[in-house]
Amino acid sequence: MENTIHRLNSLTEGNWFKLICGASYQHLPTVRSLALIYTLAGVDCIDVAAESAVITAVQEGIQAAQNFQNFALRPNPGGNHPPLLMMSINDGEDPHFRKAEFDATQCPVECPRPCEMICGADAIAFSEIANEFSGVSDRLCYGCGRCLPVCPEKLITTRSYVSTPQAVISLIDEMGIDAIEIHTQVGHYSDFKRLWQKIAPEVDKLQILAISCSYHQEVIPYLQSLFELINPLPCPLIWQTDGRPMSGDIGMGTTHLAIRFARKAIAANLPGYIQLAGGTNDYTVTKLQGEKMLKYQAKNTSSCNRWVSGVAYGSYARSLVSPILEKLEMINYSDNHSAKQLENYPDLLQDSVAIAHNLVSQIKYSSL
């Protein structure tokens, strides 16, 4: 309970930081390392795929971090409190819950392979050796879709999946889930309602409910209708303004839509906390400060829905530490061992936590 209160204080103080591992991202060694790094850097919440193996990997990373309470480079705003564990689910087809796929044997030999070059997750590979893997790695692909429009032959398709209420309830009961996030879109009201009616009895077991929605001209009336459906709630509510999903590693400008969306949510006085996602990057907090959208800049109000309470980072947070995780992978590869863990390499761990903390501290110390 003390840990939950501490993390919820981050929401009320407007310095909530969430790490998004990815609703479809299933590379377990990387997920474990990300959880370890960002726990030591002081995140409040880690958002993961609704899959037991992924949840276990995150829990192992969080637990490993507890062995570094006196870590030399641990300027952790979260103190000794572990982050809350959030699970992402969806009410229908959603870009976060898909995998790209194609048959590499159909690719022309002379193709320049733009899909391989544009993939931010290094999930696409081609082998010149017969019978070796070529195509899209399911465990690495997180559904960003950047490969789809660049294929000259239009060979790439996607495979989507939808969360089942039974699986969601089972994971809440068995895996120690602190929070769930429901991904929805304008036009999904019936699907959302059907999912909500199944999982509503489980919500009193949660510390937080989050609803993530992509931007649309009619998004505010849609979110208002969802609030009428789910109200009253036994736990705090977060609205995730998902501007441009899975794009934070592309460039600075991707953050603008998430901020525009958050501004509309604030103007609409939506009940609950407002947290950015979708295109968030190193520029996001600076932009929020420029727009005077953080708590310490809010004037004459104590209402939490009058400012941005936090920011979630996914692809950008991963991209910052990926060079270090690639070094770890090369060590494992050279030693013919795939299970060597980051905490066994203090220099790599210190470097990665220092990088992660530079990002976390932007929102944690934004008022200083």
C-alpha positions in Angstrom: 0.0 0.0 0.0 2.9 2.4 0.8 4.3 1.8 -2.6 1.0 2.5 -4.3 0.5 5.7 -2.4 4.0 6.8 -3.3 3.4 6.2 -7.0 0.0 7.8 -7.0 1.6 10.9 -5.5 3.6 11.2 -8.7 0.3 11.6 -10.6 -1.0 14.2 -8.2 2.3 16.1 -8.2 2.4 16.0 -12.0 5.7 14.1 -12.4 4.5 10.6 -13.3 6.8 8.7 -15.7 5.7 5.5 -17.4 7.8 3.1 -19.4 6.0 1.4 -22.2 7.7 -1.9 -23.1 5.1 -2.5 -25.8 1.7 -4.2 -26.0 3.1 -6.5 -28.7 6.8 -6.5 -27.8 7.9 -10.0 -26.6 11.7 -10.0 -26.7 12.1 -11.3 -23.1 15.8 -10.4 -22.5 15.3 -6.9 -23.6 12.1 -6.5 -21.6 13.8 -7.7 -18.5 16.8 -5.3 -19.1 14.5 -2.4 -19.7 12.6 -3.1 -16.5 15.9 -3.3 -14.6 17.3 -0.1 -16.1 14.2 2.1 -15.8 13.3 0.8 -12.3 16.8 2.0 -11.2 16.2 5.3 -13.0 13.0 5.9 -11.0 10.0 5.2 -13.2 6.6 5.0 -11.6 5.0 2.4 -13.8 6.0 -0.2 -16.5 3.4 -1.1 -19.1 3.7 -4.5 -20.7 2.0 -7.0 -23.0 -0.8 -9.1 -21.6 1.3 -12.3 -21.7 2.6 -14.3 -18.7 6.2 -14.7 -20.0 6.5 -11.0 -20.6 5.0 -10.1 -17.3 7.4 -12.5 -15.6 10.4 -10.9 -17.4 9.4 -7.5 -16.1 8.9 -8.8 -12.6 12.4 -10.3 -12.7 13.9 -7.0 -13.9 12.2 -5.1 -11.1 13.3 -7.7 -8.6 16.9 -7.5 -9.8 16.8 -3.8 -9.3 16.1 -4.3 -5.6 19.6 -5.7 -5.2 21.1 -2.4 -6.1 19.6 -0.1 -3.4 23.1 1.5 -3.0 23.7 1.6 -6.7 26.4 4.3 -7.4 24.5 6.0 -10.3 21.1 5.6 -8.8 19.7 9.1 -8.4 16.3 7.6 -8.1 13.4 10.0 -7.5 11.3 6.9 -6.6 13.4 6.0 -3.7 13.2 2.3 -2.9 9.6 1.9 -4.2 9.3 -0.5 -7.2 7.2 0.7 -10.1 3.6 -0.3 -10.6 3.0 -3.1 -13.1 0.5 -2.2 -15.8 -0.9 -4.6 -18.5 -2.1 -3.4 -21.9 -5.3 -4.8 -23.4 -7.5 -3.9 -26.3 -11.2 -3.8 -27.1 -10.8 -4.4 -30.9 -8.3 -4.1 -33.7 -5.5 -1.6 -32.7 -2.1 -0.9 -34.2 -0.4 -1.7 -30.8 -1.7 -5.2 -31.0 -0.4 -6.5 -34.3 2.6 -8.1 -36.0 4.0 -7.5 -39.4 4.6 -10.6 -41.6 5.7 -11.6 -45.1 7.1 -14.5 -47.0 10.7 -13.7 -47.7 10.9 -16.3 -50.4 8.6 -14.1 -52.5 10.9 -11.1 -52.3 12.8 -10.3 -55.5 16.5 -10.8 -55.3 17.2 -7.3 -56.5 15.0 -5.7 -53.9 16.9 -3.0 -51.9 15.0 -4.1 -48.8 13.7 -0.8 -47.5 11.7 -2.7 -44.9 14.9 -3.9 -43.2 16.3 -0.4 -43.1 13.3 1.3 -41.7 12.5 -1.1 -39.0 13.2 0.5 -35.6 13.0 -2.8 -33.7 15.5 -4.6 -36.0 12.7 -7.2 -36.4 13.3 -7.8 -40.1 16.2 -9.9 -41.3 17.3 -11.6 -44.4 19.7 -14.6 -44.5 21.7 -15.6 -47.6 22.0 -19.1 -46.1 19.4 -21.6 -47.0 17.0 -22.8 -44.3 18.0 -19.9 -42.0 15.4 -17.4 -40.8 14.3 -14.6 -43.1 11.3 -12.3 -42.5 9.8 -10.7 -39.4 10.7 -11.8 -35.9 7.5 -12.1 -33.9 9.2 -11.4 -30.6 10.9 -8.2 -31.8 8.1 -6.7 -33.9 5.9 -4.3 -31.9 3.5 -3.3 -34.7 4.6 0.2 -35.7 3.7 -0.4 -39.3 6.6 1.6 -40.8 7.5 -1.3 -43.1 4.1 -1.6 -44.7 4.2 1.4 -47.1 7.8 1.1 -48.1 7.7 -2.5 -49.5 8.0 -2.1 -53.3 6.1 -5.3 -53.9 3.4 -4.7 -51.3 4.2 -8.1 -49.7 4.0 -7.1 -46.1 0.7 -7.6 -44.2 -0.2 -7.5 -40.5 -1.7 -10.0 -38.1 -3.9 -8.6 -35.4 -5.2 -10.0 -32.1 -7.7 -8.9 -29.5 -7.6 -9.4 -25.8 -10.0 -11.9 -24.4 -11.7 -11.0 -21.1 -11.0 -14.5 -19.8 -7.3 -14.1 -20.4 -7.3 -10.7 -18.8 -9.0 -11.8 -15.7 -6.7 -14.8 -15.3 -3.6 -12.6 -15.6 -5.0 -10.1 -13.1 -5.6 -12.9 -10.6 -2.4 -14.8 -11.1 0.4 -12.3 -12.0 0.1 -9.5 -9.4 -1.0 -6.9 -11.9 -1.3 -3.4 -10.4 -3.1 -1.7 -13.3 -4.6 -2.2 -16.7 -4.7 0.0 -19.7 -7.5 -0.4 -22.2 -6.6 0.7 -25.8 -9.6 1.9 -27.7 -10.5 4.1 -30.6 -13.4 6.4 -31.7 -16.1 4.1 -33.0 -15.3 1.3 -30.6 -17.9 2.1 -28.0 -19.8 -1.3 -28.3 -16.6 -3.2 -28.2 -15.4 -1.3 -25.2 -18.6 -1.8 -23.4 -18.6 -5.5 -24.1 -15.0 -5.8 -22.7 -15.8 -3.6 -19.7 -18.8 -5.6 -18.7 -16.6 -8.7 -18.5 -13.7 -7.2 -16.6 -15.5 -4.6 -14.4 -15.8 -7.0 -11.4 -12.0 -7.3 -11.4 -11.3 -3.5 -11.3 -11.5 -3.3 -7.5 -8.3 -5.4 -7.5 -6.4 -2.7 -9.4 -4.6 0.4 -8.2 -5.1 2.3 -11.5 -7.2 2.1 -14.6 -5.9 3.7 -17.8 -7.7 4.3 -21.1 -5.6 5.0 -24.1 -7.1 6.4 -27.2 -5.6 7.8 -30.5 -6.4 11.3 -31.7 -9.6 11.9 -33.7 -11.8 14.9 -34.3 -14.5 13.3 -32.2 -12.3 11.9 -29.5 -13.5 14.1 -26.6 -17.2 13.2 -26.9 -16.1 9.6 -27.2 -14.0 9.7 -24.0 -16.8 11.4 -22.2 -19.2 8.6 -23.2 -16.6 6.0 -21.8 -16.5 7.9 -18.5 -20.2 7.7 -18.2 -20.0 4.0 -18.8 -17.3 3.2 -16.2 -18.2 5.7 -13.5 -17.9 5.3 -10.6 -14.5 3.7 -10.3 -12.8 2.2 -7.2 -9.4 3.5 -8.4 -7.8 6.5 -10.1 -8.3 6.9 -13.8 -5.6 7.9 -16.4 -6.4 9.2 -19.8 -3.5 8.4 -22.2 -3.5 10.9 -25.0 -1.9 8.7 -27.7 -0.9 11.2 -30.3 1.1 9.4 -32.9 1.6 5.8 -31.7 5.0 4.2 -31.6 6.8 7.0 -33.2 8.9 8.7 -30.5 12.2 7.4 -32.0 11.5 9.1 -35.4 12.0 12.8 -34.6 11.2 15.7 -32.4 8.0 16.7 -34.2 6.2 13.5 -33.4 5.4 14.8 -29.9 3.2 17.7 -31.2 0.0 15.6 -31.7 0.2 14.1 -28.2 0.4 17.6 -26.7 -2.4 18.9 -28.9 -4.6 16.0 -27.8 -3.7 16.6 -24.1 -4.6 20.3 -24.5 -8.1 19.3 -25.8 -8.5 16.9 -22.9 -7.6 19.6 -20.4 -10.0 22.1 -22.0 -12.8 19.5 -21.8 -12.2 19.0 -18.1 -12.2 15.2 -18.4 -12.3 13.6 -14.9 -9.1 11.9 -14.2 -5.4 12.3 -14.8 -4.0 13.2 -18.2 -0.8 11.5 -19.4 0.9 11.8 -22.8 2.1 9.0 -25.1 2.5 8.4 -28.8 5.5 10.2 -30.2 6.9 11.3 -26.9 10.6 12.0 -26.9 13.4 14.2 -25.6 11.5 17.3 -26.7 8.2 16.5 -25.0 8.8 18.0 -21.5 10.4 21.1 -23.0 7.4 21.6 -25.2 5.0 21.1 -22.2 6.9 23.7 -20.3 6.7 26.1 -23.2 2.9 25.5 -23.3 2.6 25.9 -19.5 0.9 22.6 -19.2 2.7 21.2 -16.1 1.4 21.4 -12.5 3.9 23.9 -11.2 2.8 26.3 -14.0 -0.9 25.9 -13.4 -2.5 28.9 -11.9 -5.4 29.1 -9.3 -6.4 25.5 -9.6 -6.0 22.3 -7.5 -7.8 20.1 -10.0 -5.6 17.3 -11.4 -7.3 17.4 -14.8 -6.1 21.0 -15.4 -2.6 20.0 -16.2 -0.6 17.1 -17.6 0.1 14.6 -14.8 2.8 12.6 -16.6 4.4 11.2 -19.7 4.8 7.7 -21.1 7.8 6.8 -23.3 8.0 3.7 -25.4 10.1 3.4 -28.6 12.1 6.5 -27.6 13.0 5.1 -24.2 14.1 1.8 -25.8 16.1 3.5 -28.5 18.2 5.4 -25.9 19.5 2.3 -24.3 19.5 -0.1 -27.3 23.2 0.4 -28.1 24.1 -0.8 -24.7 21.7 -3.8 -24.9 23.2 -4.6 -28.3 26.6 -4.8 -26.6 25.2 -7.2 -24.0 23.7 -9.3 -26.8 27.1 -9.4 -28.5 28.7 -10.6 -25.3 26.1 -13.3 -25.0 26.6 -14.3 -28.6 30.4 -14.4 -28.4 30.2 -16.6 -25.3 27.5 -18.8 -26.9 25.2 -18.0 -24.0 21.9 -16.3 -24.4 21.0 -15.7 -20.8 23.7 -13.5 -19.4 22.0 -10.6 -17.6 22.7 -6.9 -17.5 23.3 -6.7 -13.8 26.4 -9.0 -14.2 28.1 -6.2 -16.2 28.3 -3.1 -13.9 29.8 -0.8 -16.5 27.0 -1.5 -18.9 24.4 -1.2 -16.2 25.8 2.1 -14.9 25.9 3.6 -18.4 22.4 2.5 -19.2 20.9 3.8 -16.0 22.6 7.1 -16.4 21.1 7.5 -19.9 17.6 6.5 -18.6 17.8 8.8 -15.7 18.5 11.8 -18.0 15.1 11.1 -19.6 13.2 10.3 -16.3 14.6 13.4 -14.6 13.1 15.7 -17.3 9.6 15.2 -15.9 10.6 14.3 -12.3 12.6 17.6 -11.9 10.7 19.7 -14.4 9.8 22.4 -11.8 13.4 22.9 -10.6 
